[in-house]
Amino acid sequence: MSACYAYPQSCSLGPLPPRTPARPDPQVPRDPNLGSARWGKIGAFYFYLEGSKDDPAFGVFDMEVSLQSLSNGKARIDIHAFADGYQRGGALGAEHPVTISLKQGESVLARFVWTFPDILDGHADPLTCSRDIDLRAEEAAAVERIEIAARG
């Protein structure tokens, strides 16, 4: 695949949405009984072909994220999304890692790199990520939003 670029996307965090007949339950956190959690959703994060006028190459959509306080100064980030391999033939995740940042204002409280699984041509498959990070409960409470950006 050719070189690609992406626009950073982010979401604020709030309580998990309540159950309704018209909406499925949130996919994250995987285990809500482990600690208090906040939730957010990013509609889409796409990579575009370098040199194009925003010609999509591949991406993810319906990205749900949660930040959950665990014991012993840890927090868990859970991500559930759908890969969009219907654009230009899929992508190898190792060639397009992304950075997940937990932010308060413009300050980054924690950050990690997610190398997502390969996105297959002609597929819209689920993608998941679960990562435990060093973040005390009061730091986790200070996180205002989660941002995803192409690693560059």
C-alpha positions as CSV (number, residue, x, y, z in Angstrom):
1,M,0.0,0.0,0.0
2,S,1.2,3.6,-0.7
3,A,2.0,6.0,2.1
4,C,-1.0,7.3,4.0
5,Y,-1.9,10.1,6.3
6,A,-4.7,10.5,8.8
7,Y,-6.4,13.3,10.7
8,P,-6.4,12.9,14.5
9,Q,-9.7,12.1,16.1
10,S,-10.8,12.3,19.7
11,C,-13.8,11.9,22.0
12,S,-14.7,13.1,25.5
13,L,-15.5,10.6,28.2
14,G,-18.7,10.2,30.1
15,P,-20.8,7.5,31.7
16,L,-21.6,4.3,29.9
17,P,-24.8,4.8,27.9
18,P,-27.9,3.2,29.3
19,R,-29.5,0.3,27.7
20,T,-32.3,1.0,25.3
21,P,-34.3,-1.2,22.9
22,A,-32.9,0.6,19.9
23,R,-29.2,0.6,20.8
24,P,-26.9,-2.4,21.6
25,D,-25.1,-2.5,24.9
26,P,-21.6,-0.8,24.9
27,Q,-18.9,-3.2,23.8
28,V,-16.4,-1.8,26.3
29,P,-15.3,-2.1,29.0
30,R,-14.9,-5.9,28.6
31,D,-15.4,-6.5,32.3
32,P,-17.4,-3.6,33.9
33,N,-17.1,-5.2,37.4
34,L,-13.3,-4.5,37.7
35,G,-13.7,-0.8,38.5
36,S,-15.4,2.5,37.6
37,A,-15.3,3.2,33.9
38,R,-16.0,6.1,31.5
39,W,-16.9,5.7,27.9
40,G,-16.7,7.5,24.6
41,K,-17.2,7.0,20.9
42,I,-15.3,8.1,17.8
43,G,-17.4,7.7,14.6
44,A,-14.5,7.1,12.2
45,F,-10.7,7.2,11.8
46,Y,-9.5,6.9,8.3
47,F,-6.2,6.7,6.5
48,Y,-6.0,8.6,3.2
49,L,-3.6,8.0,0.3
50,E,-0.7,10.4,0.4
51,G,-0.9,13.0,-2.3
52,S,-4.7,12.5,-2.8
53,K,-7.5,14.9,-1.8
54,D,-8.7,12.8,1.1
55,D,-9.1,9.6,-0.9
56,P,-9.7,6.9,1.8
57,A,-7.4,3.9,1.8
58,F,-8.8,2.1,4.9
59,G,-9.9,2.9,8.4
60,V,-12.0,2.0,11.4
61,F,-15.5,3.1,12.3
62,D,-17.9,2.9,15.3
63,M,-14.9,3.0,17.7
64,E,-15.9,2.7,21.3
65,V,-13.3,3.5,24.0
66,S,-13.4,3.1,27.7
67,L,-11.1,4.1,30.5
68,Q,-11.4,1.9,33.6
69,S,-9.7,2.4,37.0
70,L,-8.2,-0.8,38.3
71,S,-6.4,-1.4,41.6
72,N,-2.7,-0.8,42.3
73,G,-2.4,2.4,40.3
74,K,-3.4,0.8,37.0
75,A,-6.1,1.8,34.5
76,R,-7.4,-0.2,31.5
77,I,-8.1,1.2,28.0
78,D,-10.5,-1.0,26.0
79,I,-11.2,-0.3,22.4
80,H,-13.8,-1.9,20.1
81,A,-14.2,-0.9,16.5
82,F,-14.9,-2.2,13.0
83,A,-12.2,-2.3,10.3
84,D,-13.2,-0.9,6.9
85,G,-11.3,-2.9,4.3
86,Y,-13.8,-1.9,1.5
87,Q,-11.8,1.2,0.4
88,R,-8.5,0.2,-1.2
89,G,-7.8,-3.4,-0.4
90,G,-7.1,-3.5,3.3
91,A,-3.9,-2.7,5.2
92,L,-1.2,-4.3,7.3
93,G,-1.6,-3.1,10.8
94,A,2.2,-3.2,11.4
95,E,2.7,-0.6,8.7
96,H,0.2,1.8,10.2
97,P,0.4,1.8,14.0
98,V,-1.6,4.5,15.8
99,T,-0.9,6.4,19.0
100,I,-3.6,6.5,21.7
101,S,-3.3,9.5,24.0
102,L,-5.2,10.2,27.2
103,K,-5.5,13.9,27.6
104,Q,-6.4,16.6,30.1
105,G,-6.6,19.8,28.1
106,E,-3.5,19.8,26.0
107,S,-1.5,17.7,28.5
108,V,-0.9,14.0,27.8
109,L,-1.4,12.0,30.9
110,A,-0.6,8.6,29.3
111,R,0.1,7.4,25.8
112,F,0.7,4.1,24.0
113,V,1.1,2.7,20.5
114,W,-1.5,0.3,19.1
115,T,-0.6,-1.9,16.2
116,F,-4.0,-3.0,15.1
117,P,-4.6,-6.3,13.4
118,D,-4.5,-6.5,9.6
119,I,-7.5,-5.1,7.9
120,L,-8.6,-7.5,5.2
121,D,-9.7,-6.5,1.7
122,G,-13.5,-6.5,1.4
123,H,-14.1,-7.0,5.1
124,A,-15.6,-5.1,7.9
125,D,-14.3,-7.1,10.9
126,P,-14.2,-6.2,14.6
127,L,-11.0,-4.8,16.0
128,T,-10.3,-4.9,19.7
129,C,-7.5,-3.6,22.0
130,S,-7.2,-3.9,25.8
131,R,-4.2,-2.3,27.5
132,D,-3.3,-1.9,31.2
133,I,-1.3,1.3,31.8
134,D,0.2,3.0,34.9
135,L,-2.4,5.6,35.9
136,R,-3.6,6.2,39.4
137,A,-7.3,6.6,40.1
138,E,-7.1,10.4,40.5
139,E,-5.1,10.7,37.2
140,A,-7.7,8.5,35.4
141,A,-10.4,10.8,36.8
142,A,-8.6,13.8,35.3
143,V,-8.6,12.4,31.7
144,E,-11.0,14.5,29.7
145,R,-10.6,12.8,26.3
146,I,-9.0,10.1,24.4
147,E,-7.2,10.8,21.0
148,I,-6.2,8.5,18.2
149,A,-3.5,9.7,15.7
150,A,-1.4,8.2,13.0
151,R,2.0,7.5,14.5
152,G,4.4,9.9,12.9
